[in-house]
């Protein structure tokens, strides 16, 4: 309930309705007053010269030339729109903010994004918004794809900005209610420039970036961009080490006065050795209190991931009012894992119960998407109306092989690992191959019956949603087909003034459950999860550099698969058997202020209150790792006068307490499995506030240097609370990095 509060700043949240009212008032009163102050203050000179951006390919969605935390527009809904035009909550992390906070990966970005909770695992990280998983991604507003292994490590040097639209976006193919992440690639520019970045810091954290762009012919009709990254760092859990290489290239050409084509490719390879920061707890759920640099793996552990992507974008101006946009994207992903790990929870008295396991796997994935749409507008009844009509398709093929043998007993206090068995150590014991095919048509109509009022009507009609799975012997284990499903969307936006608008929207949830089966064996695939998300909000925009918003949201998600106790999970098919009986309810409030408060001060402040319930389980929380209160803030101030050239930044990520309730089976020597006596547990992770800081100096118009400090007060805390046997991760200790940036 709302009476749960931040342990770090509980006194700032006096009560349910009062807290909401105070926060909402601050969200709008502060920007209004600050804007008035800014309007009367002489503008400070920009620290670095702005980059000229040509007027091709909707330049308003690109942020790198703006020196701002607020984008002019975003492309989360296919067409470039201002944030005020979108009837849902959207957070954008611009290029300037990524640079200021040294946000190098998607994981860094999501940790600073309003309302997002990170749930780490030993191989990846899941992101939650409003207690619901964020499982969809887009690139430049194209067809919706899915997050996959290693998404957290996606390098940000290739992107101009990252946006998160919260809530369902089923109209454009992202039907999970957690939201959809949109990446905007850096684009080739006509003006020649080369930027370099050199960074070094604690934990042997070294990074080099090269970013060069410019016209490739005298007319400027052919432009190119190339970005290269080399990153090498030690991890906190010794002796883990990460090495990364990333390359990104793009060509943009004016094929004709009304036609622009962009061709691009990216390559990223990560190799993480000696990994495994996942920690167990005691069997009763209590904290073992291991040091922060504890590693439950072996020094010879490694994960290797390789991601190759090619894409093409074509934009053709059909008439002065209508435009054709086409995007084609193909990705190939390869992953190999070779590791030993300690799993299961020790008895708090005997310290018995943990084991060494070997995990080896290899995965290959192929993903192809195509999106074609026509967008434009027409005049009727004295008003302008906007239309988007399109078709998209998405195909994936995932191939996986794995083995996971138990090696023998382990001691969490004397972690002597087994020898490297070689890769692979023998025949693969498990695996699958999954293929999906999805396609649909979508449309959006923004009607303006009167001035200052817009009604958005739209939806998506699913033509095909097929899923086929085979086991490692090639035998068919599941097949599902969905089609002729309509997912509607309705929204309204009313401009109260030139700076403020109110909105309301409802979007339908549509989420396939092709991998889950109903009883009796062998079962049939469950029908998709359905439901709705509702949102009511207000947005303010002052100039192009300051935004504020407040939103009330409610999501009802029905038909989620829950385990059928009469049919325990089997070795040959982990997806059987389930009831389609889940009923999840998530509701709360999002508050956000982003942008330039004064000419010298930029801020990004977000607060989320979330109350989520499983209506089938006595209204207990279904996402207990989602805090009820989550506050994220960052501010950067550029000095003037005698201190001109210096800048100072500070930020905090603070959240209320979370908990985990579950149980653990004791090891049964008779069966050789963990199917012995069941011990229930529940443990709580206290709330925390983690501070960061930045000190920067502009040497001249081309060179600057900055010091970024993470976890400023070196607080020891768990960034993720997992289970008794695994999945507990310490937050990173204090880190420092010095970055030198130059431009030619």
NORNORLIN-V99181 format. One record per pair of residues at least 4 apart in sequence whose C-alpha atoms are under 6 Angstrom apart, sorted by the first residue. I is the first residue (numbers start at 1). J is the second residue. Records with the same first field share a line. If there is no record, write none. Layout:
I=J  J
//
This chain:
2=16
5=10  656
6=10  655  656  687
7=656  687
8=688  689
13=19
14=19
15=19
20=24
25=29
26=30
30=34
31=35
34=597
38=598
43=599
44=599
48=701
50=65
51=65
55=59
60=72  73
61=73  74
63=71  94
64=95
67=96
69=94  97  595
70=545  595
73=80  81  82
74=80  81
75=79  80  141
76=141
78=141
87=491  503  505
89=165  166
90=164  165
91=163  164
92=162  163
93=161  162
94=161
95=160  161
98=102  103
103=108  109
104=156
105=153  154  155  156
106=152  154
107=152
114=606
115=129  608
116=128  129
117=127  128
118=126  127
119=125  126  720
120=125
121=125  727
122=276  278
124=150
127=133  134
128=132  133  134
129=178
131=623  626
132=178
133=178
134=178  179
135=146  147
136=145  146  147  174  180
137=144  145  146  180  181  182
138=142  144  182
139=182  183
140=183  184
142=371
143=371
144=173  174
158=186
159=184  185  186
160=184  185  186
161=184
162=182  183
163=181  182
164=180  181
165=179  180
166=179
167=177  178  179
168=175  176  177  179  507  509
169=174  175
170=174  175
171=459  460
175=509  510  511
176=509  511
188=213  223  224  225
189=213  214
190=214  215  220  223
191=214
192=213  214
193=212  213  744
194=211  212  743  744
195=210  211  742  743
196=209  210  741  742
197=208  209  740  741
198=207  208  739  740
199=206  207  738  739
200=205  206  737  738
201=205  736  737
202=735  736
203=234
204=233  234
205=233
206=231  232
207=230  231
208=229  230
209=228  229
210=227  228
211=226  227
212=225  226
213=224  225
214=223  224
215=220  222  223
216=222  223
217=222
221=253  254
222=252  253
223=251  252
224=250  251
225=249  250
226=248  249
227=247  248
228=246  247
229=245  246
230=244  245
231=243  244
232=242  243
233=241  242
234=240  241
235=240  241
236=293
237=277  293  294  295
238=293
239=274
240=273  274  275
241=272  273
242=271  272
243=270  271
244=269  270
245=268  269
246=267  268
247=266  267
248=265  266
249=264  265
250=263  264
251=262  263
252=261  262
253=260  261
254=260
255=259  260
258=316  317
259=315  316
260=314  315
261=313  314
262=312  313
263=311  312
264=310  311
265=309  310
266=308  309
267=307  308
268=306  307
269=305  306
270=304  305
271=303  304
272=302  303
273=301  302
274=298  299  300  301
276=295  296  297
277=295
278=726  727  728  729
279=726  727  728
280=345  724  725  726
281=285  286  287  288  345  724
282=286  345  346  347  348
283=345  346  347  724
284=681
285=681  683  724
296=341  342
297=340  341
298=340  417
301=338  339
302=338
303=336  337
304=335  336
305=334  335
306=333  334
307=332  333
308=331  332
309=330  331
310=329  330
311=328  329
312=327  328
313=326  327
314=325  326
315=324  325
316=323  324
317=323
318=322  323
321=376  377
322=375  376
323=374  375
324=373  374
325=372  373
326=371  372
327=370  371
328=369  370
329=368  369
330=367  368
331=366  367
332=365  366
333=364  365
334=363  364
335=362  363
336=361  362
337=360  361
338=360
339=358  359
340=357  358
341=356  357
342=355  356
343=354  355  725
344=354  725
345=353  354  724  725
346=351  352  353  354
347=351  352
354=409  410
355=408  409  410
356=407  408  410
357=405  406  407
358=404  405
359=403  404
360=402  403
361=401  402
362=400  401
363=399  400
364=398  399
365=397  398
366=396  397
367=395  396
368=394  395
369=393  394
370=392  393
371=391  392
372=390  391
373=389  390
374=388  389
375=387  388
376=386  387
377=385  386  387
378=384  385
379=383  384
385=446  447
386=445  446
387=444  445
388=443  444
389=442  443
390=441  442
391=440  441
392=439  440
393=438  439
394=437  438
395=436  437
396=435  436
397=434  435
398=433  434
399=433
400=431  432
401=430  431
402=428  430  431
403=428  429  430
411=415
421=425
431=472
432=470  471  472
433=469  470
434=468  469
435=467  468
436=466  467
437=465  466
438=464  465
439=463  464
440=461  462  463
441=460  461
442=459  460
443=458  459
444=457  458
445=456  457
446=455  456
447=454  455
448=453  454
452=494  495
453=493  494
454=492  493
455=491  492
456=490  491  492
457=490
458=488  489
459=487  488  489
460=486  487
461=485  486
462=483  484  485
463=483  484
464=483
465=481  482
466=480  481
467=479  480
468=478  479
469=477  478
470=474  475  476  477
471=475
487=508
489=507
490=505  506
491=504  505
492=503  504
493=502  503
494=501  502
495=500  501
496=500  501
499=540  541  542
500=539  540
501=538  539
502=537  538
503=536  537
504=535  536
505=534  535
506=533  534
507=532  533
508=531  532
509=530  531  532
510=529  530
511=528  529
512=528
513=526  528
514=525
515=575
516=525  526  575
517=523  524  525  526  575  576  577  578
518=523  524  577  578
519=523  577
529=558  559  560
530=558
531=556  557  558
532=555  556
533=554  555
534=553  554
535=552  553
536=551  552
537=550  551
538=549  550
539=548  549
540=547  548
541=546  547
542=546
545=595  596
546=594  595  596
547=593  594
548=592  593
549=591  592
550=590  591
551=589  590
552=588  589
553=587  588
554=586  587
555=585  586
556=584  585
557=583  584
558=582  583
559=580  581  582
560=580  581  582
561=578  579  580
562=578  579
563=578
564=577  578  579
567=577
569=574
570=574
583=614  615
584=613  614
585=612  613
586=611  612
587=610  611
588=609  610  611
589=608  609
590=607  608
591=606  607
592=605  606
593=604  605
594=603  604
595=602  603
596=601  602
597=601  602
600=637  638
601=636  637
602=635  636
603=634  635
604=633  634
605=632  633
606=631  632
607=630  631
608=629  630
609=628  629
610=628
612=621
613=619  620  621  622
614=619  620  621  622
615=619
624=658  659
625=658
627=656  658
629=655  656
630=655
631=653  654
632=652  653
633=651  652
634=650  651
635=649  650
636=648  649
637=647  648
638=647
639=643  644  646  647
640=644
645=697  698
646=696  697
647=695  696
648=694  695
649=693  694
650=692  693
651=691  692
652=690  691
653=689  690
654=688  689
655=687  688
656=687
657=685  686  687
658=684  685
659=683  684  685
660=682  683
661=681  682
662=680  681
663=679  680  681
664=678  679
665=674  675  676  677  678
666=674  676  677
667=673  674  676
668=672  673  674  675  676
690=711
691=711  712
692=709  710  711  712
693=708  709
694=707  708
695=706  707
696=705  706
697=704  705
698=704
699=703  704
702=742  743
703=741  742
704=740  741
705=739  740
706=738  739
707=737  738
708=736  737
709=735  736
710=734  735
711=734
712=734
714=733  734
717=730  731
718=729  730  731
719=729  730  731
720=728  729
721=728
722=727  728
723=727
//
